[in-house]
Amino acid sequence: MEKDLDFLNYMYKNAQMGIIGIDNVIGKVKGKQLKTLLEKQRVQYEEVCNQATELLKKEEADIQGVNTMARVSTTFMANMELSKEPNDSCIAKMMIEGTNKGIIEINEKLNNIPNIPKKIVDLAKRLLKTEQNNLEELKKYL
């Protein structure tokens, strides 16, 4: 059960990092289409966070969000990257890199945690599909 709760918390953090990443760059997006896409993706990540939260609360488990150091580091890195080349292609590339990391980690966890309950697998597959779709949509802006 502990591994299941860790996996749920991982999905919560993954989606939360997506939100943080979007929040860090959306104010610098110049193109209306990319901005609309990122707003849509943010909503999708919020939905995953909410679903993970519900499942964790049902299990009376602690919700472990992204820690302050990771938030600060992510914000710092985004600001540093965008100070060099603040254009939509750069923003898309940054978002793709984060999305790729999420896809890899979700797949690793799905492949290495035995006997995951269906409700958790379903959420993981939803998050994975969201990440994969986001990746494909972002490629258009490179």
C-alpha positions in Angstrom: 0.0 0.0 0.0 2.9 2.4 0.7 4.2 2.1 -2.8 0.7 2.8 -4.1 0.5 6.0 -2.1 4.0 7.0 -3.1 3.0 6.6 -6.7 -0.2 8.7 -6.2 2.0 11.4 -4.6 4.4 11.1 -7.5 1.5 11.8 -10.0 0.4 14.7 -7.9 3.9 16.2 -8.0 4.3 15.5 -11.7 1.1 17.3 -12.5 2.0 20.1 -10.0 5.4 20.5 -11.8 3.5 20.9 -15.1 1.4 23.7 -13.5 4.5 25.4 -12.1 6.3 25.1 -15.4 3.4 26.7 -17.3 3.0 29.4 -14.7 6.7 30.2 -15.0 6.6 30.8 -18.8 3.1 31.7 -19.8 3.6 35.4 -19.1 6.4 35.5 -21.7 4.5 33.7 -24.5 4.0 35.9 -27.5 1.8 33.8 -29.7 -1.9 33.5 -28.9 -2.1 29.8 -30.0 0.8 28.7 -27.7 -0.7 30.6 -24.8 -4.1 29.0 -25.4 -2.4 25.6 -25.6 -0.5 26.1 -22.3 -3.7 27.3 -20.6 -5.5 24.1 -21.7 -2.6 21.9 -20.6 -2.6 23.7 -17.2 -6.3 22.8 -16.7 -5.5 19.1 -17.6 -2.7 19.1 -14.9 -5.1 20.6 -12.4 -7.6 17.8 -13.1 -4.9 15.2 -12.4 -3.9 16.9 -9.2 -7.5 17.0 -8.1 -8.0 13.3 -8.9 -4.8 12.3 -7.1 -5.8 14.5 -4.1 -9.2 12.7 -3.9 -7.6 9.3 -4.0 -5.0 10.3 -1.3 -7.7 11.7 0.9 -9.7 8.5 0.6 -6.7 6.6 1.9 -6.2 9.3 4.6 -2.7 9.7 3.3 -0.5 12.9 3.4 -0.4 14.9 0.2 3.2 15.6 -0.7 3.5 18.4 -3.1 6.5 19.8 -4.9 8.9 21.1 -2.2 10.0 24.7 -2.0 13.5 24.0 -3.3 12.2 22.4 -6.4 9.8 25.3 -7.0 12.6 27.9 -6.6 15.0 25.9 -8.8 12.4 25.5 -11.5 11.5 29.2 -11.5 15.2 30.2 -11.5 16.0 27.9 -14.4 13.0 29.1 -16.4 14.0 32.8 -15.8 17.6 32.1 -16.7 16.7 30.3 -20.0 14.2 32.9 -21.0 16.6 35.8 -20.2 18.8 34.4 -23.0 16.2 33.7 -25.7 12.7 34.7 -24.7 10.7 33.3 -27.7 7.9 30.8 -28.2 10.2 28.2 -29.6 12.4 28.3 -26.5 9.4 28.1 -24.3 8.1 25.1 -26.2 11.5 23.4 -26.0 11.6 23.9 -22.2 8.1 22.5 -21.8 8.9 19.5 -24.0 12.0 18.7 -21.9 9.9 18.7 -18.7 7.2 16.7 -20.4 9.7 14.1 -21.7 11.0 13.7 -18.1 7.4 13.1 -16.9 6.7 10.5 -19.6 9.9 8.6 -18.8 9.2 8.6 -15.0 5.6 7.5 -15.3 6.5 4.6 -17.6 9.3 3.5 -15.2 6.9 3.5 -12.3 4.2 1.7 -14.2 6.7 -1.0 -15.2 8.3 -1.4 -11.8 5.6 -1.2 -9.2 3.8 -4.6 -9.0 0.1 -5.0 -8.3 -1.0 -1.4 -8.6 -4.7 -0.9 -8.0 -6.8 -0.2 -11.1 -7.8 3.3 -10.0 -4.2 4.3 -9.6 -3.2 2.7 -12.9 -6.1 4.5 -14.6 -4.9 7.9 -13.3 -1.3 7.1 -14.3 -2.5 6.2 -17.8 -4.5 9.4 -18.0 -1.5 11.4 -16.9 0.7 9.6 -19.4 -1.7 10.2 -22.2 -2.0 13.9 -21.2 1.8 14.2 -21.2 2.1 12.4 -24.6 -0.5 14.6 -26.2 1.1 17.7 -24.7 4.4 16.7 -26.2 3.0 16.3 -29.7 1.1 19.6 -29.5 4.2 21.5 -28.3 6.4 20.1 -31.1 4.5 22.4 -33.5 6.1 25.5 -31.8 9.8 24.4 -32.2 
